Amino acid sequence: MPAKPLRIRIQAWLHERIPLKELDALLAKKTVPLHDRYIWYCLGSMILVALTIQIVTGILLVVYYTPSAAGNSDIPGAYESIRQIVTELPHGWWIRSIHHWSAHLMIMAVLVHMLSALLFKAYRRPREVTWLTGLVLLCLTLTAGFTGYLLPWNSLSFAATRVGSGIAGATPLAGPLIRQLLLAGSDVGPQTLTRFFGLHVAVLPLLIVTTVGIHLVLVMYHGSSVPPAVERDKEAGHTLPVVGFWPEFTLREARGWLIVIAALLIVAFAFPPEAGEKTDPLVPTPEGIRPEWYFLAIFKMLKLLPTTTLGIENIRFGVLVVAVLGIVLVLLPWLDAPPGETAAERRRHMWSRRGLLLASFSLGTAATIAPLHLCLKTYGLQWWVPSSSRSAIAATETIVVLALVLIWLVVVTTLDRVAVQRPNAPATLFGVVLTSTLLGYTFWEALGAGAALVSLAILWVALLVIASSKCPSAGMRRNPARVTAGLLLTFIMLSTILLGRSPEHTPTDNLETPSVIETSAETNKAVPAARRIESAGRFGTAMAVCVFLLVAVHLRLGYQRRLREMGLLHKPA
Amino acid sequence: MRLDRSLLDRRQFLDGVMGAGVIGLGATAGETVLGFLTGLEEPEPDHIVLAGPMLETLSQKQYVLAPYGPRPVMVFRLPSGELRALSAVCTHGQCNVRYRPETNDIYCACHQGRFTAEGINVPGTPPPRPLRTFHIRRQDDGTLIVAAEPFEPGPSSNPTDTP
């Protein structure tokens, strides 16, 4: 009897030990709904890609990184090891740059993913727990960003950690304990670096990966959520087109991943972060200091808040505002849960829980009005109110605020009724408001009040266009207006990342650095040209591979689509 | 009222005891871990002595930041020649401040907070409280002593640097 081929024998060996057949069957059965809001649902897998890149580059960096504050030219510490990675090690600067930019990508993807969940009410029954794990992931991702920021041990990271821990310390009741736990002392010091290193490379990755696992299991269990409008079409009797998870859906997603990976490589190659100035706790905070873009909105708010509001000191008040927003986010699935057994019944209750919804409504309005109002205060009111009479200014401000509230009501109700087709305006409002606040403050801080207003206008128009174009009952249709709006939205979202960057070269000349502690010799902190040239070949190859793969995936996808349209694919059960 | 039999059977009682034990164990472990994690508090010294390079920086820049236990203190020279010492940590966002001789005020770059040369927060800027004041005394050898508590009244407790 002839021996079976090796391939068959290996397969048999594996099948006996691993439930591959069951996995295959599961994969073949799994389908994903296909609709014209598909693009909003790609962010989830994008986050996974970014997370994978973070883990891989992070492992590479930790090979050379030294988590120690002490350090000099002989024994490298944290700062010196980063400088070594950036200026000496082959491709080190690029790997660090990818880690840096991929972190931005991940946080942006998490935020937009959350925005889409808000706008399309993906948190609605039975996906409340999925929403909660998502919020946990948001917190973990931001904490990873915060702890990672200290590790280069430069002047920016030191000041940012001081401010950040100061804010955490202003939390009511538990503040001092949280601060003490974060810093391992009364101020940012060597012990804080060790602690943040441990959190950043061990604790947080473990927690993030575990929570992502739970989140994914829940997503798989419930299936992908669809926008309420699509759901309504389904109830009205339209058949909702679906694609198989494997290979069509996966290929679709892979197309997005490849584009993002290529973009990430380009940005990382073009704009590598530098090592900066070494931390010196005895140097005044450098001029023009700024946190990363994702904390910029809070930063701006802290700058603007009056010394005391309702008798509460500004930092503490800021923490309270953020805490209340967080609580509303946690409670949102229940705040936005009208009674009724079927989805159709629930849709009829527009103001089901008026009291609670009104609370989130007014809170959201206040949060949006604040930046706009302050924009006007610094920007426009001088023209309208020539006299510096306080009562005239107050009256004008009141009128402006009321007008804005009115505009808001119109915008949001339209958005909600037309788009989501499940009228529950306050929850939608809350999502739009949260985005507006983050975006408005970021642009304001980076480019001024005018830019903030323009960015907000773009955001609202884009959201309105995206939402108000009629949702077709089946399939994907390209609507030029919506595509344009989507591109605009992507553009302003991505520009916040670039806007939020702190200046690399802190103007040290007017800083008059007192050299009390000997800082390391003034060697180069930027990436040497030789290092870049060295990596250029790899960069070109990587780009070529990305394009090649993209073409292959695209062709394969087209083939698969044609098979499906011809009805030649095995119909999923 | 007497019951014929206990509402709690033995198994329920033991389950309760086990549960309480587990909670107690967890609480003890948690408390221990928390104590371990809070770390050490660096005590604040009674005073520090400024000498050598610190004084050079002071005469060059009109201000210098010196470590006072865990957080820095700033010594600066007013246009009148008088020396002052204030906490160098802004009361708003905990950033390091600096003295600006040209405007004779104290400035924090993080949120553009300002203090007067007396350390009083300027209304309309973010800092909610004044900076903590320290006391300076010049010693005979030219070094400066910076202390949290006031010195015994003496002729040189308010040093000036008149050339």
Interface residues (C-beta under 8 A of the other chain):
Chain A: A159 R162 V163 S165 G166 I167 L177 Q180 L181 L183 A184 G185 S186 D187 G189 Q191 P281 L282 V283 P284 T285 P286 E287 G288 I289 F299 L302 K303 L305 T307 T308 E313 N314 I315 E512 P514 S515 V516
Chain B: L34 L37 T38 G39 L40 E41 E42 P53 M54 T57 Q60 K61 V64 L65 A66 P67 P70 R71 P72 A88 H92 G93 Q94 C95 N96 V97 R98 C108 A109 C110 H111 Q112 N121 P123 P126 P127 P128 R129
